């Protein structure tokens, strides 16, 4: 699975447009309202630490022949909703990606599991890089660290000015 960002504007726009007309609430497997092709979906809900997290993945093979990307098997939309239970404040993030896994090789449920696993690995890798760089160049600027924290979404790391970066 590869995330698709604005540094590939054509690919990003194509995948975004594919899912534009698709409603957010779908049954597990449905068809695209305009194209008639299958849309594979899976959604999870998690309630903990004073918040409700909803994760939804939608995958489609509709762009496979159209996109000039070697090995593409599915285009993906990932939607994450974070709602605080005490304030009802809600944040939504939508991202896009591609995968070489066919629907037969990885269901929407499996793609969602892989997506979450990818970020766990990425966060650990970035966290280790920061930990290693801290040994030679301490992150004494709390503002800099906060920006890194928010950018990497490394909520399993804590920073203390006196102790530095800790798990």
Protein Blocks (a to p, Z undefined) as FASTA:
>chain_A
ZZddfklmmlmmmmmmmmmmpcfbdcfbdcdfklopacddddddddeehiacdddddddf
klmmmpccehiabdcddddddddfklopacddddddddfbdfklocfklmmmmmmmmmmm
mmmmmmmmmmmmmmmmccfblklmmmmmmmnopakbccdfklopaZZ
